[in-house]
């Protein structure tokens, strides 16, 4: 039994005609007749007397009609209330902190989906954001692509290289770029776990046979920049962050052999939402993040 069968039944009972009910429901008469047959088969009861002059409800059909009409009316009210609820509930967007700080604000300014406003939630790792998306707490997320699942809708937004960040008096001040191997002996400052960036850095350093010389672990935010500026150590950050640092006592250099770029994607469970959101953030009046 499904809602289409019930709608066909109630309309046929009102119109006392399969052809008129089919016209009202905007389906063919054979399709409506088939739905009525399916409903009768499901209930194991005959609902209509079929005669050359039309149709009438059987005694069982009249009983079913009297019981189902209030339910159908309530379902209509629930559907309307649900649509109102959805319009008043913000679209929940999840993001990594770096993207929420430097990539999303201007691109999502004024964005609405089906007249719904937007709320933004930050989480430190892509896996946490994906879990929240799967659990229904988020409608869309901006994360690193390697964490995505094939069952979810996704669109790749951009790729970016990694940079090393130094204090202004560091010996590499005159360089134009740096190799990862040159950084392996440096005192290293990293974010506390769990953190996608921390995991990537450690993995890439271990791939070339080293272990990072971690001297300090800090929480997320600009505090790590102050630690580097004071000369405690260096750190590694994506280009998005490197290009937006305006600290007078810091400079950054591209790492030419980091191994792979960071790939950022938009992920949703709803293709319609994903497509709309992507088209909005890629509007011509938005500044592209290209490398």
C-alpha positions, -999 to 999 in steps of 0.1 A, spaced: 0 0 0 14 34 -9 2 70 -10 -5 71 -47 -29 41 -44 -47 59 -16 -50 91 -35 -64 72 -65 -89 54 -43 -102 85 -26 -105 105 -58 -123 76 -76 -147 73 -46 -154 111 -48 -158 112 -86 -176 79 -89 -156 74 -120 -121 60 -128 -117 83 -159 -126 114 -140 -104 105 -111 -75 98 -135 -80 133 -150 -80 149 -116 -48 130 -105 -32 137 -139 -25 101 -147 -39 77 -173 -70 57 -166 -52 23 -170 -26 35 -145 -53 45 -120 -71 13 -124 -39 -6 -118 -33 13 -86 -69 5 -74 -62 -32 -82 -30 -31 -63 -47 -15 -33 -75 -41 -33 -49 -69 -36 -29 -55 -7 -60 -52 15 -74 -85 2 -109 -69 -2 -130 -56 -31 -135 -18 -28 -156 -10 -58 -185 -25 -77 -177 -20 -114 -207 -17 -137 -212 -5 -173 -226 27 -160 -198 35 -135 -185 25 -101 -198 25 -66 -182 16 -33 -187 -18 -18 -196 -19 19 -160 -26 27 -150 2 3 -173 27 21 -159 16 55 -123 21 42 -132 54 27 -146 67 59 -115 57 78 -89 68 53 -101 103 44 -93 118 78 -59 102 76 -52 116 41 -63 150 53 -39 148 82 -11 137 59 -18 168 37 -15 191 68 17 173 79 32 177 44 24 215 45 37 219 80 69 200 71 75 222 41 71 253 64 95 237 90 121 230 63 120 266 50 125 279 86 154 255 94 188 268 83 209 249 58 237 235 81 271 238 65 302 222 79 337 233 72 374 229 82 385 260 102 409 272 75 382 272 48 356 288 71 381 316 78 396 324 44 375 308 17 338 307 25 328 340 41 327 362 9 315 333 -13 285 324 9 274 359 18 237 361 13 233 325 2 199 309 7 185 275 -5 147 274 -10 144 306 12 164 289 40 192 308 57 226 292 64 244 281 96 281 273 97 297 246 120 334 241 123 351 208 130 388 201 130 389 170 107 373 160 75 363 126 90 343 144 118 325 165 92 317 135 71 303 117 102 281 147 110 269 148 73 260 111 73 242 115 107 221 143 93 234 170 115 249 188 85 235 193 50 268 200 32 305 200 41 337 215 27 365 190 33 396 174 19 387 151 -10 406 120 1 380 115 29 349 114 6 326 84 0 314 73 -34 278 73 -22 278 111 -16 275 139 -41 308 158 -44 324 186 -65 361 193 -64 367 230 -58 404 236 -59 439 221 -52 466 239 -33 503 233 -25 519 235 10 541 262 24 567 263 52 563 292 76 593 308 92 602 336 116 616 367 98 652 361 110 653 325 98 683 314 77 661 306 48 650 342 44 668 346 11 653 314 -5 625 313 -30 614 278 -22 623 249 1 624 211 -1 608 190 25 640 172 34 655 206 44 628 210 70 631 176 87 657 187 112 640 219 120 621 223 153 585 218 143 553 233 157 521 216 149 484 216 158 472 192 184 455 160 173 430 153 158 440 174 128 441 166 91 470 189 84 491 174 112 485 139 99 495 149 63 527 165 74 538 136 96 529 112 68 549 131 41 579 134 64 579 98 73 576 88 36 611 103 30 626 85 60 624 111 88 603 118 119 592 153 125 611 171 153 580 183 171 588 208 198 554 223 204 517 214 198 491 242 198 454 244 195 437 258 163 438 295 156 464 321 151 484 312 182 506 289 161 517 320 141 529 338 172 549 307 182 566 306 149 573 344 149 590 340 183 615 316 169 603 285 187 601 265 154 586 264 120 553 250 107 537 238 75 504 252 62 483 251 30 487 280 5 453 294 14 466 302 49 501 313 37 486 338 13 464 353 40 490 358 68 497 394 75 521 389 104 551 413 101 575 388 116 567 358 94 575 347 59 566 316 39 581 295 12 565 270 -11 576 234 -5 584 221 -40 584 183 -32 557 179 -5 543 150 -24 507 160 -31 485 190 -30 456 195 -7 423 190 -26 392 206 -13 357 194 -23 321 203 -15 302 172 -3 264 168 2 238 141 4 214 162 -18 226 168 -54 201 197 -58 216 215 -28 251 207 -38 247 220 -74 230 252 -61 256 258 -35 284 252 -60 270 275 -86 266 302 -59 301 301 -46 315 301 -81 296 332 -92 316 356 -114 316 383 -87 334 359 -63 372 357 -62 384 324 -74 410 305 -54 432 292 -82 468 280 -83 
